Each structure stands twice: as C-alpha cells, then as structure tokens.
C-alpha cells in the first residue's frame, strides 16, 4: 500500500507535468489574444472570427511544434514515476 506522502508526491509531479505541457499553448493563446485585442481596439474592427481563427491557427502551429516536448514529458513521467509504482518499486 502506498503512503499518503508518495501519493501526494506523484500527484504534485503529475500536476507539474500538466502545467509544463500546457504552458506553450496557453502562452501563445494569451499573446495572440492580446495582439488581436490591441489590433481590434486600434482599428475599431469588431469581427468575431478575427479573434478566433488566428488564435486557433497559432495554437495549432505551436501544438505541432511542441508535440515532441509534450510526448517526452509524459513518457518520462510515466517511465520514471507511474510504472515503478505499478511494478511495486
């Protein structure tokens, strides 16, 4: 049986891995939203698709570019923490 300390440590590491994997997408969404909002405020163009399409496009590009980092982070987490716990280590 696992102790509470081990469970909390694994949970902490899982949350940190989730934050690390989602950070590139969230940063790009934030920057794209700020740039588009500034553009809309300066030009008085209030088109709803103008806020959605470029943000999704930028997020797709960053997702594609950082997919290897996300896969490596998740694989390392499972290889180093989850699988040894399942195996009884």
C-alpha positions, -999 to +999 in steps of 0.1 A: +000+000+000+012+035-009+016+061+018+000+094+016+033+111+011+040+090-020+005+097-034+008+134-029+043+135-044+031+117-075+001+140-077+024+170-074+046+157-102+016+150-124+003+185-120+037+199-127+039+178-159+004+190-169+014+226-164+047+222-183+029+205-212+001+231-214+023+262-209+034+267-246-002+266-258-015+289-231+013+314-236+006+315-274-032+319-268-025+348-243-001+366-267-023+361-297-054+373-278-035+404-266-023+412-301-057+407-317-074+427-290-050+455-295-055+454-332-093+455-328-090+484-304-068+504-327-088+498-359-123+496-344-129+463-363-152+441-342-154+409-361-158+377-341-140+355-365-110+378-363-104+368-327-110+331-331-093+320-364-058+335-358-057+323-322-066+287-332-041+288-361-013+300-338-022+273-312-022+246-338+013+256-351+027+257-315+010+224-307+026+208-338+060+223-329+059+213-292+043+179-296+077+161-292+083+180-260+049+171-246+053+134-256+087+133-240+075+149-208+046+125-205+067+095-213+093+105-188+067+109-161+052+075-167+085+058-171+101+073-140+071+076-116+040+056-125+054+023-139+078+018-109+048+023-086+027-002-105+056-027-105+059-023-068+090-002-066 
